[in-house]
């Protein structure tokens, strides 16, 4: 599904992978629409930093295009490739802008929880939450952590010793076993929350309980960016602890970048390629909606000239039809037909094209009949039943006034 190149991870999605990707997009998109989200794509003119931090890109698009003048809050979702630190991810994410109510944070968690549960991954993840407070509270907390770790320097790794002087909160997320043990006895962020932050976090948990979302409070869960405020959360794999999805509130992002005025916002993202890998590991299949009723195998120009027109008429009649083109070998064409899962395979050689009598193979029954060209469409419709005909055309969604 993916390959590793020079230590950098890049993803190639082949047709079978896209079945899962399309499926997950549909499930998320359905849930987003039910909750009032609309899709957005940000302009490529934004610099590399914005494209590496999706929340920055959407925030800038929001401000630059005066979306602030619309009725607030606004609900956006985004589905695209994402390029964090010399790697590549396929992400689905959503943001709610211009509202500080913690019920919105809970709703974003609920959407992810609902989707992962509905796609049969309910036993594969756990949800961790914490509060990152506001800047003043984090500064006080960092001072307390510095004091806590200062007399334990002999137990810290060289990397953590550097963090002690720059951002001691990051030590809490260490993967070193000794430092993980230390973190269990370290001061906790929630003890440094003032009245407003306490109330915000309490309401956040209250709404999660109301939505019946299971979660664990994790004092070692820290804000990934300095502009984070209040609630943060992660979905992690129950066994490997790999990250599946994460989110946070970031009310101060705009003040740190471009303006003295805060724009309250909350965001989450899901690593789609990892969810696809979990579905594959559990051997969960995706229903194939592109079932093929009729597959034409043809050889030589005379056969092509006969097959192309009748294949178009078959499609107009609602029969899902595929023609093997550009493959000169009859053997390879038949292999393609068998792999396609087609119900009926029509084989047209020079003689069939000349006399108008086709060899029609019933794949499931393993039988073969001779059918006149003018009777073929009615023959297939009779075999597959009229209820199976497909007349869907996306162009019919167009409206005129």
Long-range contacts (C-beta under 8 A, 24 or more apart in sequence): 1-273, 1-276, 1-277, 1-280, 2-273, 8-86, 8-87, 9-87, 9-88, 10-87, 10-88, 11-81, 11-88, 11-89, 11-90, 11-273, 13-90, 17-276, 19-286, 19-288, 20-276, 20-279, 20-280, 20-286, 21-90, 21-272, 21-276, 23-119, 23-286, 24-92, 24-115, 24-119, 24-272, 24-275, 24-276, 25-79, 25-92, 27-115, 27-118, 27-119, 28-77, 28-79, 28-92, 28-111, 28-115, 28-270, 29-77, 29-79, 31-111, 31-114, 31-115, 32-75, 32-77, 32-94, 32-111, 35-75, 35-107, 35-111, 36-75, 37-75, 37-76, 37-77, 37-94, 38-74, 38-75, 38-76, 38-77, 39-76, 39-77, 39-78, 39-79, 40-76, 40-77, 40-78, 41-78, 41-80, 42-78, 51-82, 51-83, 52-82, 52-83, 52-84, 52-85, 53-225, 54-78, 54-82, 54-91, 54-93, 54-267, 54-269, 55-95, 55-250, 55-253, 55-265, 55-267, 56-253, 56-257, 58-95, 58-97, 58-267, 59-95, 59-97, 59-253, 59-254, 59-263, 59-265, 60-258, 62-97, 62-263, 63-254, 63-258, 63-259, 63-263, 67-97, 68-98, 68-263, 72-97, 72-98, 72-99, 73-97, 73-98, 73-99, 73-104, 74-98, 82-269, 89-271, 89-272, 89-273, 90-271, 90-272, 90-273, 91-269, 91-270, 91-271, 91-272, 92-269, 92-270, 92-272, 93-267, 93-268, 93-269, 93-270, 94-267, 94-268, 95-265, 95-266, 95-267, 96-265, 96-266, 96-267, 97-263, 97-264, 97-265, 98-263, 98-264, 98-265, 99-264, 100-200, 100-249, 100-251, 100-264, 102-200, 102-201, 102-203, 102-204, 102-207, 102-230, 102-231, 103-203, 103-207, 104-266, 105-204, 105-207, 105-230, 105-231, 105-233, 105-247, 105-249, 105-266, 106-204, 106-207, 106-208, 106-210, 106-211, 106-213, 107-207, 107-211, 108-247, 108-266, 108-267, 108-268, 109-208, 109-211, 109-213, 109-215, 109-233, 109-247, 109-268, 110-208, 110-211, 110-213, 111-268, 112-235, 112-245, 112-247, 112-268, 112-270, 113-213, 113-235, 115-270, 116-235, 116-244, 116-245, 116-275, 119-275, 119-279, 119-284, 120-279, 120-282, 120-284, 121-275, 121-278, 121-279, 121-282, 123-238, 124-237, 124-238, 124-244, 124-278, 124-282, 125-235, 125-236, 125-237, 125-238, 125-244, 126-214, 126-216, 126-235, 126-236, 126-238, 127-213, 127-214, 127-215, 127-216, 127-233, 127-234, 127-235, 128-215, 128-216, 128-217, 128-218, 128-221, 128-233, 128-234, 128-236, 129-204, 129-205, 129-208, 129-215, 129-216, 129-217, 129-218, 129-221, 129-231, 129-232, 129-233, 130-189, 130-190, 130-217, 130-218, 130-219, 130-221, 130-222, 130-231, 130-232, 130-233, 131-189, 131-190, 131-193, 131-197, 131-200, 131-201, 131-204, 131-230, 131-231, 131-232, 132-189, 132-222, 132-223, 132-228, 132-229, 132-230, 132-231, 132-232, 132-248, 133-189, 133-192, 133-193, 133-194, 133-197, 133-229, 133-230, 134-197, 134-229, 134-230, 134-252, 135-226, 135-229, 135-252, 136-194, 137-189, 137-192, 137-193, 137-194, 137-197, 138-169, 138-189, 138-192, 138-223, 140-192, 141-169, 141-187, 141-189, 141-192, 142-167, 142-168, 142-169, 144-187, 144-192, 145-169, 145-171, 145-172, 145-186, 145-187, 148-186, 148-187, 149-182, 149-186, 152-182, 155-179, 155-182, 169-222, 169-223, 170-222, 172-219, 172-220, 172-221, 172-222, 173-220, 173-221, 173-222, 180-220, 183-219, 183-220, 184-220, 186-219, 186-220, 188-219, 189-219, 189-222, 190-217, 190-219, 197-230, 200-230, 200-231, 201-230, 201-231, 204-230, 204-231, 223-248, 224-248, 225-250, 226-256, 227-252, 227-253, 227-256, 231-266, 233-268, 235-270, 237-278, 242-274, 243-271, 243-274, 244-270, 244-271, 244-274, 244-275, 244-278, 245-269, 245-270, 245-271, 288-341, 290-320, 291-320, 291-341, 291-343, 292-320, 292-321, 292-322, 292-340, 292-341, 292-342, 292-343, 293-319, 293-320, 293-321, 293-342, 293-343, 293-344, 293-380, 293-384, 293-388, 294-319, 294-320, 294-321, 294-322, 294-342, 294-343, 294-344, 294-345, 294-346, 294-380, 295-321, 295-322, 295-323, 295-324, 295-336, 295-337, 295-340, 295-342, 295-344, 295-345, 295-346, 296-321, 296-322, 296-323, 296-324, 296-345, 296-346, 296-348, 297-324, 297-330, 297-333, 297-334, 297-337, 297-345, 297-346, 297-347, 297-348, 298-323, 298-324, 298-333, 298-347, 298-348, 298-349, 298-353, 299-328, 299-330, 299-333, 299-348, 299-349, 299-350, 300-349, 300-350, 300-353, 302-350, 302-353, 302-354, 303-348, 303-349, 303-350, 303-352, 303-353, 305-353, 306-348, 306-352, 306-353, 306-356, 306-373, 307-346, 307-348, 307-353, 310-373, 310-376, 310-377, 313-377, 314-376, 314-377, 314-380, 317-377, 317-381, 317-389, 318-381, 318-389, 318-390, 318-391, 319-377, 319-380, 319-381, 319-384, 319-389, 319-390, 320-390, 338-363, 343-383, 343-384, 344-380, 344-383, 344-384, 346-376
